[in-house]
């Protein structure tokens, strides 16, 4: 498995979608860049430091079943894809 793991979890909270961001293996600079891009897209970013099972792919986008803004998923996917293309 790659040294880097990025997980963005979308959670609905009031009017603002929260993105719980797990950036295991990323530097502080890379983590800040990811967080800033997601924040600038209108999301509230919550850094989360939890252990991730080794069978997860390199990057994951998980959605809370109660999340009611389906347009958030492609937005986060575009942000993450653009970041991967830069690095």
N, C-alpha and C positions, 0 to 999 in steps of 0.2 A: 504494500500500500504506500502511496505517496506520503511524503512528510507533511504535506499541506492538506488541511481539511477545512472547508468553508461550508457552514450551514446557516441558512437564513430561515427562521420560523416566523410565519406571519400570524399575528394574533389581532383580533379586533378588540379595540378598547375605546368606547365612546366614538368620536368622529375621526380619530387618528389611528391608523393602523400601526401597531407595534411590530417591529422586526427584532426578534431575538437573534443576535448574531454570535455565532460560535466560530472563532478563527484559529483553531488549533494549528500551530506550526507557522503562523504568519508573524512577521515582525510587527512591532508597535506602529511603525510608519505605514506598513501595508494595511494593518487593521484600521488605522485612522483614515486612510484613503477610502477604503470600502465603506466605513461608517459615514464619512462625509458625503459620499455620492448618494447613499441611500437616504440620508437626512435631507439633502438638497432636492430629492425627488418627492419630499413631503411626508416621509415616514418618521416615526419616533424609533430610534435605534437603542436597543438595550443590550449592551455587551454581556454575554453569558459564558461562563467558564465551566463547562461540564465535560465529563468523559464521554467519548464517542466510541461505540463498538467498532472493532477493526473491519467488519464486513460492510460498512457503509462506503458508498463510492466517494470519490474525491470531493465532490460538492453535491449538496442536497438542498432542495427547497421543499420545506414541509409546510402544510397548511392546516390550521386549526379547523376542524369540521364546522365550527360555528361562524367562521369568517364569511362575511356576506358581500365582499367586494372582489369579484373574480378578476377585474381589470388589474388588480395589484400583482397577480402572479406574472403576467408577461412584462410588466414594468420592472420587477425585481430581476427577472431572467435577463432582460436587456442590460441592466446595470452590471450584473455578474459576468455576463458574456463579454461586455466591453472591458471589464477589468482583466479578465483572463487574456484577452488579446493584447493588452498593454504589457503584460509580464511574461 
